[in-house]
């Protein structure tokens, strides 16, 4: 099985459709049909597909229970199993051939039809949310789930297309529980079989517990409505969780003004008052903007580093501001350790990345920078990157600022690189007359 999976991932990576079509349509299904725990169960059937069209490149091989996935819309007596409804076990191959998931998944089409009829406070529940909610509710019915990847998985569909209609895109959110196997990592044959057998056992138990997926979904109507309302209420003070698949990296734009222009644009601004509650809410919201901006940059830099230097270096890109290791956390003067994917040459060079996020799409929107961050710029010079993330909540765009090597002091940096306005002072002494 390991060889079959590896050969399939390799063929997908190099877009050898003839090879992976043979593996997906015949070799893997035939192997699975001969496994005792599948062959001995008359309710189980193996199905497979490579999708249709150039973009639909998320091949799959599924083990379905005929009773759970039966298509009732065909002629009487000939209802065949389908992956469009019910739930089932499926091998999902990522679009770039980097991995394959053994996923306990759901029929997306059936959920899509049901959720379109479900109006919550006058609005249709988004498909992504519906898939995530029902996956969560099904996962709650599992006896064992701790050993699995729970919730959304990454099939790298953006490698083939930016379209969210691509076959396989929606199954990322429909995942109930999964095991992931990366290309190049040899998994013992016994482990692969045991993983599948255990998932099939869970599947069979679930079919006895929930014999009708559609009925289960409809019966959770009130629960899903409440889940959506609670999430919407939280969104009033919280940021959306989803990180976009694709982020545009813009060329840095010069917004620097000379001294005379700064004087002309500086006017008297009225001070504003704010309640403690509103201040707390604003501070919480600003932190969430910053956290999400860091996640956006982390994800994009990992992708860019992997494309240029490979997976080994991409795995070394990390968010040090989270403080997961000793000596890390906020206050270092940078948020992310990465490698310069914009630099020409094959040798990766380490860079230190400070992230500044905003919900505004205006490239001239101001941002705050700490004295500690300024000191770190002077210390690290050409290794430092200041990354701005615009439109954090919409379609984020990244600007990468560098070339700090000629600045020897904070004063020269504030006069020659930034237009800065002091907004607070640290008082270290008070004179009493």
Kinemage of the C-alpha trace (Angstrom):
@kinemage 1
@onewidth
@group {chain A} dominant
@subgroup {mainchain}
@vectorlist {calphas} color= white
{ca unk a 1} P 0.000 0.000 0.000
{ca unk a 2} L 2.857 2.370 0.810
{ca unk a 3} L 4.280 1.904 -2.691
{ca unk a 4} L 0.867 2.515 -4.281
{ca unk a 5} L 0.371 5.743 -2.325
{ca unk a 6} L 3.915 6.965 -3.026
{ca unk a 7} L 3.621 6.253 -6.757
{ca unk a 8} L 0.301 8.081 -6.896
{ca unk a 9} L 1.638 11.160 -5.105
{ca unk a 10} L 4.696 11.195 -7.375
{ca unk a 11} L 2.529 10.951 -10.513
{ca unk a 12} L 0.282 13.781 -9.297
{ca unk a 13} L 3.303 15.938 -8.495
{ca unk a 14} L 4.628 15.556 -12.051
{ca unk a 15} L 1.123 15.700 -13.554
{ca unk a 16} L 1.428 12.224 -15.089
{ca unk a 17} L -2.302 11.704 -15.450
{ca unk a 18} L -2.019 8.374 -17.256
{ca unk a 19} L -0.071 6.846 -14.376
{ca unk a 20} L -2.150 8.160 -11.481
{ca unk a 21} L -5.400 7.402 -13.338
{ca unk a 22} L -4.396 3.738 -13.490
{ca unk a 23} L -3.429 3.760 -9.805
{ca unk a 24} L -6.595 5.539 -8.663
{ca unk a 25} L -9.079 3.707 -10.865
{ca unk a 26} L -7.682 0.179 -10.671
{ca unk a 27} L -4.596 -0.654 -8.620
{ca unk a 28} L -5.501 0.968 -5.283
{ca unk a 29} L -9.205 -0.092 -5.421
{ca unk a 30} L -8.211 -3.690 -6.255
{ca unk a 31} L -5.758 -3.732 -3.356
{ca unk a 32} L -8.404 -2.425 -0.953
{ca unk a 33} L -11.091 -4.857 -2.150
{ca unk a 34} L -8.799 -7.773 -1.269
{ca unk a 35} L -8.255 -6.658 2.337
{ca unk a 36} L -10.068 -9.126 4.652
{ca unk a 37} L -11.895 -6.424 6.672
{ca unk a 38} L -13.326 -4.958 3.462
{ca unk a 39} L -13.771 -8.130 1.408
{ca unk a 40} L -15.633 -9.802 4.259
{ca unk a 41} L -18.185 -6.993 4.638
{ca unk a 42} L -20.950 -7.110 2.017
{ca unk a 43} L -22.083 -3.563 2.864
{ca unk a 44} L -18.767 -1.987 1.897
{ca unk a 45} L -17.849 -0.926 -1.615
{ca unk a 46} L -14.727 0.749 -3.001
{ca unk a 47} L -15.188 3.726 -5.323
{ca unk a 48} L -12.649 6.087 -6.866
{ca unk a 49} L -12.298 9.140 -9.071
{ca unk a 50} L -9.822 11.627 -10.479
{ca unk a 51} L -12.313 14.437 -11.021
{ca unk a 52} L -13.220 16.089 -14.289
{ca unk a 53} L -11.456 18.938 -16.081
{ca unk a 54} L -7.938 20.324 -15.767
{ca unk a 55} L -8.484 21.916 -12.369
{ca unk a 56} L -10.283 19.054 -10.658
{ca unk a 57} L -7.094 17.334 -9.566
{ca unk a 58} L -7.824 15.973 -6.114
{ca unk a 59} L -7.961 12.233 -6.815
{ca unk a 60} L -9.720 10.034 -4.286
{ca unk a 61} L -10.407 6.422 -3.383
{ca unk a 62} L -13.328 5.858 -1.012
{ca unk a 63} L -14.683 2.960 1.034
{ca unk a 64} L -18.425 3.509 1.341
{ca unk a 65} L -21.277 1.728 3.083
{ca unk a 66} L -23.973 1.094 0.472
{ca unk a 67} L -26.758 1.807 2.958
{ca unk a 68} L -25.320 5.145 4.143
{ca unk a 69} L -24.342 6.553 0.753
{ca unk a 70} L -27.091 5.113 -1.478
{ca unk a 71} L -28.312 7.483 -4.181
{ca unk a 72} L -32.103 7.512 -3.813
{ca unk a 73} L -32.651 9.732 -6.851
{ca unk a 74} L -31.901 7.022 -9.414
{ca unk a 75} L -34.431 4.480 -10.680
{ca unk a 76} L -36.075 2.215 -8.127
{ca unk a 77} L -34.082 -0.819 -7.150
{ca unk a 78} L -30.837 0.437 -8.674
{ca unk a 79} L -29.727 2.948 -6.058
{ca unk a 80} L -25.937 2.893 -6.198
{ca unk a 81} L -23.599 4.301 -3.557
{ca unk a 82} L -22.270 7.801 -4.152
{ca unk a 83} L -19.745 10.067 -2.445
{ca unk a 84} L -22.144 12.987 -2.880
{ca unk a 85} L -24.133 12.019 0.202
{ca unk a 86} L -23.730 10.233 3.513
{ca unk a 87} L -20.326 9.748 5.103
{ca unk a 88} L -17.461 7.397 4.342
{ca unk a 89} L -13.718 6.695 4.562
{ca unk a 90} L -11.642 8.130 1.736
{ca unk a 91} L -8.049 8.566 0.640
{ca unk a 92} L -7.758 12.189 -0.556
{ca unk a 93} L -4.613 13.078 -2.506
{ca unk a 94} L -3.449 16.694 -2.281
{ca unk a 95} L -3.410 18.609 -5.566
{ca unk a 96} L 0.369 19.091 -5.462
{ca unk a 97} L 1.173 15.464 -4.642
{ca unk a 98} L 2.780 16.371 -1.315
{ca unk a 99} L 0.515 14.245 0.867
{ca unk a 100} L -2.465 11.929 1.105
{ca unk a 101} L -5.103 11.920 3.840
{ca unk a 102} L -7.052 8.934 5.071
{ca unk a 103} L -10.159 10.927 5.899
{ca unk a 104} L -13.477 10.167 7.552
{ca unk a 105} L -15.458 12.557 5.368
{ca unk a 106} L -18.948 13.608 4.266
{ca unk a 107} L -20.940 13.992 1.077
{ca unk a 108} L -20.623 17.699 0.316
{ca unk a 109} L -23.423 17.857 -2.262
{ca unk a 110} L -26.079 16.645 0.169
{ca unk a 111} L -25.071 19.167 2.829
{ca unk a 112} L -24.981 21.946 0.235
{ca unk a 113} L -28.578 21.214 -0.809
{ca unk a 114} L -29.823 21.147 2.790
{ca unk a 115} L -27.998 24.260 3.992
{ca unk a 116} L -29.363 26.352 1.075
{ca unk a 117} L -32.846 25.774 2.480
{ca unk a 118} L -31.713 26.700 5.984
{ca unk a 119} L -32.212 30.414 6.618
{ca unk a 120} L -30.665 31.688 9.856
{ca unk a 121} L -31.823 35.188 10.734
{ca unk a 122} L -32.735 35.674 7.078
{ca unk a 123} L -29.375 34.533 5.688
{ca unk a 124} L -28.187 31.255 4.171
{ca unk a 125} L -25.572 29.389 6.206
{ca unk a 126} L -22.209 29.505 4.317
{ca unk a 127} L -21.226 26.099 2.939
{ca unk a 128} L -17.827 26.125 4.637
{ca unk a 129} L -19.465 26.711 8.023
{ca unk a 130} L -22.083 24.028 7.369
{ca unk a 131} L -19.396 21.465 6.534
{ca unk a 132} L -17.302 22.359 9.580
{ca unk a 133} L -20.329 22.304 11.911
{ca unk a 134} L -21.654 18.928 10.740
{ca unk a 135} L -18.143 17.458 10.787
{ca unk a 136} L -17.847 18.615 14.399
{ca unk a 137} L -21.228 17.113 15.335
{ca unk a 138} L -20.361 13.777 13.706
{ca unk a 139} L -16.959 13.790 15.391
{ca unk a 140} L -18.702 14.139 18.748
{ca unk a 141} L -20.387 10.787 18.033
{ca unk a 142} L -17.051 8.975 17.511
{ca unk a 143} L -15.766 6.729 20.276
{ca unk a 144} L -12.103 7.478 19.498
{ca unk a 145} L -10.999 10.758 17.944
{ca unk a 146} L -7.931 11.936 19.866
{ca unk a 147} L -5.467 10.176 17.525
{ca unk a 148} L -6.826 11.919 14.411
{ca unk a 149} L -6.476 15.295 12.722
{ca unk a 150} L -9.788 16.921 13.563
{ca unk a 151} L -11.502 19.493 11.377
{ca unk a 152} L -10.092 21.265 8.320
{ca unk a 153} L -7.310 19.638 6.286
{ca unk a 154} L -5.117 21.137 3.531
{ca unk a 155} L -5.310 19.591 0.055
{ca unk a 156} L -3.264 22.402 -1.536
{ca unk a 157} L -5.935 23.023 -4.156
{ca unk a 158} L -4.560 26.532 -4.785
{ca unk a 159} L -1.600 24.909 -6.549
{ca unk a 160} L -3.895 23.947 -9.425
{ca unk a 161} L -6.479 26.722 -9.283
{ca unk a 162} L -7.548 29.768 -7.275
{ca unk a 163} L -11.169 28.739 -7.818
{ca unk a 164} L -13.093 27.633 -4.759
{ca unk a 165} L -15.228 25.483 -7.075
{ca unk a 166} L -12.340 23.100 -7.716
{ca unk a 167} L -13.206 19.482 -6.974
{ca unk a 168} L -11.730 18.599 -3.611
{ca unk a 169} L -11.661 22.144 -2.219
{ca unk a 170} L -14.835 21.630 -0.182
{ca unk a 171} L -13.722 18.271 1.214
{ca unk a 172} L -11.063 20.098 3.224
{ca unk a 173} L -13.815 21.449 5.487
{ca unk a 174} L -15.961 18.286 5.419
{ca unk a 175} L -13.240 16.258 7.157
{ca unk a 176} L -14.436 14.628 10.373
{ca unk a 177} L -11.180 12.902 11.327
{ca unk a 178} L -8.044 12.089 9.352
{ca unk a 179} L -4.572 10.579 9.210
{ca unk a 180} L -1.966 12.318 7.043
{ca unk a 181} L 0.875 10.662 5.129
{ca unk a 182} L 3.519 12.908 3.541
{ca unk a 183} L 5.379 11.934 0.401
{ca unk a 184} L 8.879 10.605 0.988
{ca unk a 185} L 8.131 9.389 4.519
{ca unk a 186} L 7.987 5.603 4.448
{ca unk a 187} L 5.132 4.283 6.577
{ca unk a 188} L 5.332 0.568 7.455
{ca unk a 189} L 2.766 -1.508 5.565
{ca unk a 190} L 1.331 -2.838 8.815
{ca unk a 191} L 0.753 0.703 10.117
{ca unk a 192} L -1.106 1.718 6.961
{ca unk a 193} L -3.361 -1.332 7.166
{ca unk a 194} L -3.973 -0.837 10.888
{ca unk a 195} L -4.874 2.830 10.354
{ca unk a 196} L -7.399 1.883 7.682
{ca unk a 197} L -8.825 -1.037 9.644
{ca unk a 198} L -9.325 1.117 12.752
{ca unk a 199} L -11.051 3.822 10.719
{ca unk a 200} L -13.285 1.213 9.052
{ca unk a 201} L -14.174 -0.101 12.531
{ca unk a 202} L -15.117 3.434 13.605
{ca unk a 203} L -17.109 3.810 10.389
{ca unk a 204} L -19.081 0.604 10.956
{ca unk a 205} L -19.875 1.634 14.534
{ca unk a 206} L -21.036 5.024 13.254
{ca unk a 207} L -23.338 3.443 10.659
{ca unk a 208} L -25.127 1.611 13.453
{ca unk a 209} L -25.356 4.784 15.524
{ca unk a 210} L -26.313 7.099 12.638
{ca unk a 211} L -27.898 4.961 9.872
{ca unk a 212} L -29.292 8.009 8.055
{ca unk a 213} L -26.938 10.939 7.491
{ca unk a 214} L -29.610 13.233 6.065
{ca unk a 215} L -31.894 12.608 9.033
{ca unk a 216} L -28.979 13.328 11.379
{ca unk a 217} L -28.289 16.647 9.620
{ca unk a 218} L -31.920 17.729 9.673
{ca unk a 219} L -32.194 16.726 13.336
{ca unk a 220} L -29.299 19.058 14.218
{ca unk a 221} L -31.019 22.092 12.692
{ca unk a 222} L -31.485 23.970 15.972
{ca unk a 223} L -27.975 23.087 17.178
{ca unk a 224} L -26.376 24.413 13.979
{ca unk a 225} L -28.452 27.582 14.114
{ca unk a 226} L -27.227 28.241 17.647
{ca unk a 227} L -23.607 27.479 16.672
{ca unk a 228} L -23.823 30.040 13.857
{ca unk a 229} L -25.457 32.690 16.045
{ca unk a 230} L -22.815 32.257 18.744
{ca unk a 231} L -20.032 32.509 16.175
{ca unk a 232} L -21.559 35.636 14.645
{ca unk a 233} L -21.844 37.192 18.109
{ca unk a 234} L -18.169 36.460 18.783
{ca unk a 235} L -17.190 37.944 15.422
{ca unk a 236} L -18.420 41.324 16.585
{ca unk a 237} L -15.329 41.526 18.765
{ca unk a 238} L -13.176 38.793 17.219
{ca unk a 239} L -11.387 38.240 13.957
{ca unk a 240} L -12.378 35.558 11.435
{ca unk a 241} L -10.376 32.357 11.937
{ca unk a 242} L -9.809 31.428 8.326
{ca unk a 243} L -6.480 32.281 6.750
{ca unk a 244} L -6.692 32.909 2.980
{ca unk a 245} L -5.092 30.343 0.695
{ca unk a 246} L -3.588 32.977 -1.588
{ca unk a 247} L -2.019 36.268 -0.536
{ca unk a 248} L -0.684 38.833 -2.980
{ca unk a 249} L 2.809 40.175 -2.296
{ca unk a 250} L 3.046 43.784 -3.496
{ca unk a 251} L 6.182 45.727 -4.334
{ca unk a 252} L 7.056 48.177 -1.516
{ca unk a 253} L 5.590 51.641 -2.052
{ca unk a 254} L 7.340 54.862 -1.037
{ca unk a 255} L 5.039 56.821 1.299
{ca unk a 256} L 7.877 58.836 2.844
{ca unk a 257} L 7.424 62.625 3.001
{ca unk a 258} L 10.151 65.227 3.313
{ca unk a 259} L 10.256 67.547 6.322
{ca unk a 260} L 8.268 70.326 4.631
{ca unk a 261} L 5.502 67.943 3.514
{ca unk a 262} L 5.250 66.542 7.034
{ca unk a 263} L 4.812 70.044 8.492
{ca unk a 264} L 2.058 70.865 5.990
{ca unk a 265} L 0.148 67.645 6.649
{ca unk a 266} L 0.378 67.907 10.436
{ca unk a 267} L -2.599 69.670 11.938
{ca unk a 268} L -4.249 69.890 15.299
{ca unk a 269} L -6.246 66.797 16.128
{ca unk a 270} L -8.941 66.634 18.744
{ca unk a 271} L -8.352 64.213 21.567
{ca unk a 272} L -11.078 61.664 22.139
{ca unk a 273} L -12.429 60.052 25.257
{ca unk a 274} L -13.136 56.342 25.588
{ca unk a 275} L -14.687 54.145 28.267
{ca unk a 276} L -12.733 51.376 29.995
{ca unk a 277} L -14.985 48.738 28.423
{ca unk a 278} L -14.518 50.138 24.914
{ca unk a 279} L -10.772 50.461 25.472
{ca unk a 280} L -10.560 46.807 26.546
{ca unk a 281} L -12.597 45.787 23.506
{ca unk a 282} L -10.407 47.832 21.151
{ca unk a 283} L -7.195 46.414 22.619
{ca unk a 284} L -8.531 42.871 22.281
{ca unk a 285} L -9.524 43.551 18.684
{ca unk a 286} L -6.104 45.030 17.854
{ca unk a 287} L -4.400 41.946 19.287
{ca unk a 288} L -6.587 39.717 17.141
{ca unk a 289} L -5.682 41.743 14.052
{ca unk a 290} L -2.000 41.321 14.915
{ca unk a 291} L -2.344 37.597 15.589
{ca unk a 292} L -4.143 36.979 12.314
{ca unk a 293} L -1.636 39.076 10.362
{ca unk a 294} L 1.178 36.952 11.799
{ca unk a 295} L -0.636 33.770 10.760
{ca unk a 296} L -1.106 35.125 7.229
{ca unk a 297} L 2.597 35.979 6.919
{ca unk a 298} L 3.681 32.681 8.496
{ca unk a 299} L 1.596 30.663 6.041
{ca unk a 300} L 2.681 32.674 2.992
{ca unk a 301} L 6.377 32.669 3.932
{ca unk a 302} L 6.297 28.898 4.533
{ca unk a 303} L 4.776 28.420 1.083
{ca unk a 304} L 7.298 30.716 -0.614
{ca unk a 305} L 10.275 29.178 1.214
{ca unk a 306} L 9.114 25.660 0.320
{ca unk a 307} L 8.821 26.598 -3.351
{ca unk a 308} L 12.358 28.035 -3.421
{ca unk a 309} L 14.340 25.977 -0.890
{ca unk a 310} L 12.205 22.887 -0.222
{ca unk a 311} L 10.178 21.411 2.621
{ca unk a 312} L 13.140 21.107 5.015
{ca unk a 313} L 13.588 24.881 5.214
{ca unk a 314} L 9.846 25.580 5.101
{ca unk a 315} L 9.474 23.519 8.285
{ca unk a 316} L 12.067 25.757 9.967
{ca unk a 317} L 9.986 28.891 9.365
{ca unk a 318} L 8.268 29.532 12.684
{ca unk a 319} L 6.376 32.071 14.730
{ca unk a 320} L 8.659 32.918 17.662
{ca unk a 321} L 6.177 35.432 19.103
{ca unk a 322} L 4.048 32.498 20.325
{ca unk a 323} L 6.732 31.724 22.908
{ca unk a 324} L 6.642 27.951 22.432
{ca unk a 325} L 10.357 27.583 23.150
{ca unk a 326} L 12.539 28.981 25.912
{ca unk a 327} L 13.667 32.539 25.258
{ca unk a 328} L 10.900 33.216 22.745
{ca unk a 329} L 7.723 35.291 22.919
{ca unk a 330} L 6.643 38.893 22.436
{ca unk a 331} L 9.349 41.489 23.070
{ca unk a 332} L 12.074 40.031 20.856
{ca unk a 333} L 11.597 42.804 18.321
{ca unk a 334} L 10.404 40.403 15.607
{ca unk a 335} L 7.635 37.808 15.231
{ca unk a 336} L 8.806 35.205 12.715
{ca unk a 337} L 12.057 33.463 11.809
{ca unk a 338} L 12.201 32.740 8.078
{ca unk a 339} L 14.404 32.614 4.980
{ca unk a 340} L 14.752 35.234 2.249
{ca unk a 341} L 12.846 33.774 -0.704
{ca unk a 342} L 13.203 37.054 -2.650
{ca unk a 343} L 17.002 36.942 -2.665
{ca unk a 344} L 18.703 35.555 -5.759
{ca unk a 345} L 20.862 32.504 -5.227
{ca unk a 346} L 20.397 28.956 -3.996
{ca unk a 347} L 21.682 29.353 -0.420
{ca unk a 348} L 18.898 30.239 2.043
{ca unk a 349} L 19.606 33.289 4.223
{ca unk a 350} L 17.902 33.648 7.593
{ca unk a 351} L 15.730 36.727 8.123
{ca unk a 352} L 13.870 38.159 11.124
{ca unk a 353} L 10.336 39.288 10.366
{ca unk a 354} L 8.235 41.848 12.246
{ca unk a 355} L 4.560 41.851 11.193
{ca unk a 356} L 2.236 44.877 11.198
{ca unk a 357} L -1.381 44.143 10.315
{ca unk a 358} L -4.360 46.372 9.578
{ca unk a 359} L -7.928 45.872 8.375
{ca unk a 360} L -7.454 48.900 6.114
{ca unk a 361} L -6.536 48.421 2.457
{ca unk a 362} L -4.922 51.881 2.362
{ca unk a 363} L -1.188 51.561 1.891
{ca unk a 364} L -0.703 54.882 3.724
{ca unk a 365} L -2.454 53.755 6.914
{ca unk a 366} L -0.165 54.372 9.930
{ca unk a 367} L 1.192 51.685 12.235
{ca unk a 368} L 2.947 51.597 15.594
{ca unk a 369} L 6.495 50.429 16.176
{ca unk a 370} L 8.147 49.917 19.556
{ca unk a 371} L 11.545 51.135 20.705
{ca unk a 372} L 12.545 47.488 21.034
{ca unk a 373} L 11.678 46.859 17.383
{ca unk a 374} L 13.656 49.926 16.313
{ca unk a 375} L 16.673 48.677 18.269
{ca unk a 376} L 16.360 45.285 16.611
{ca unk a 377} L 16.329 46.901 13.144
{ca unk a 378} L 19.610 48.677 13.927
{ca unk a 379} L 21.093 45.455 15.311
{ca unk a 380} L 20.034 43.086 12.506
{ca unk a 381} L 20.198 45.554 9.589
{ca unk a 382} L 20.005 43.633 6.261
{ca unk a 383} L 18.549 40.569 8.020
{ca unk a 384} L 15.476 42.466 9.247
{ca unk a 385} L 12.152 42.541 7.402
{ca unk a 386} L 9.207 44.777 8.271
{ca unk a 387} L 6.108 43.190 6.751
{ca unk a 388} L 2.836 45.069 6.433
{ca unk a 389} L -0.400 43.119 5.955
{ca unk a 390} L -3.224 45.206 4.486
{ca unk a 391} L -6.914 44.201 4.502
{ca unk a 392} L -6.420 41.448 7.074
{ca unk a 393} L -10.131 40.596 7.125
{ca unk a 394} L -10.676 40.688 3.370
{ca unk a 395} L -8.179 39.900 0.631
{ca unk a 396} L -4.834 40.423 2.391
{ca unk a 397} L -1.888 41.976 0.612
{ca unk a 398} L 1.689 41.883 1.885
{ca unk a 399} L 4.404 44.528 1.555
{ca unk a 400} L 7.949 43.612 2.564
{ca unk a 401} L 10.246 46.469 3.624
{ca unk a 402} L 14.005 45.904 3.928
{ca unk a 403} L 17.358 47.601 3.176
{ca unk a 404} L 18.051 48.826 6.726
{ca unk a 405} L 21.818 48.238 6.547
{ca unk a 406} L 22.868 51.883 6.150
{ca unk a 407} L 21.202 53.063 9.375
{ca unk a 408} L 23.484 53.164 12.410
{ca unk a 409} L 21.120 54.699 14.975
{ca unk a 410} L 17.433 54.927 15.823
{ca unk a 411} L 17.601 58.674 15.169
{ca unk a 412} L 18.860 58.153 11.613
{ca unk a 413} L 16.193 55.503 11.057
{ca unk a 414} L 13.391 57.803 12.247
{ca unk a 415} L 14.608 60.683 10.119
{ca unk a 416} L 15.717 58.859 6.992
{ca unk a 417} L 13.471 55.790 6.637
{ca unk a 418} L 10.258 56.464 8.583
{ca unk a 419} L 7.962 59.448 9.060
{ca unk a 420} L 7.304 59.037 12.775
{ca unk a 421} L 5.112 60.812 15.303
{ca unk a 422} L 5.755 60.217 19.033
{ca unk a 423} L 2.509 59.080 20.667
{ca unk a 424} L 3.796 58.337 24.166
{ca unk a 425} L 6.877 58.873 26.334
{ca unk a 426} L 8.457 56.730 29.036
{ca unk a 427} L 9.185 58.976 32.035
{ca unk a 428} L 12.316 57.943 33.926
{ca unk a 429} L 12.527 60.866 36.338
{ca unk a 430} L 10.541 63.800 37.725
{ca unk a 431} L 12.093 67.117 38.792
{ca unk a 432} L 10.637 68.756 41.889
{ca unk a 433} L 11.440 72.493 42.340
